[in-house]
Amino acid sequence: MIRKAFVMELNPGKAAEYKRRHDEIWPELFALLKSHGVHNYSIYLCPHTHQLFAYAEIESEARWNAIAQAPICRKWWVYMADIMATNSDSSPRAVDLTEMFHMA
């Protein structure tokens, strides 16, 4: 299993809306993540910086990257674009983090 972590940025004042949308995640998107080998996916908010810290355990980088090509994922990006920092294709601006320590 590959441990993956990255940060994104939430627009100020949008924490409640971000949480609401994820509490109601679309079943099709949830199924896509599972079918592409995503496990233990969590997202945390640092309220002082508006940074979102995401952690997921994935089965393969190729399968993880393929999620971005799915129409339901692209639709989710558009749905979320009004409350977070995004790229020109509406994908979340994300910076991969380098693991520096792990205790199993």
Secondary structure as UniProt FT lines:
FT   STRAND          2..10
FT   TURN            12..13
FT   HELIX           15..23
FT   HELIX           27..35
FT   TURN            36..37
FT   STRAND          38..46
FT   TURN            47..50
FT   STRAND          51..58
FT   HELIX           61..66
FT   HELIX           67..69
FT   HELIX           71..80
FT   TURN            81..83
FT   TURN            88..89
FT   STRAND          95..96
//
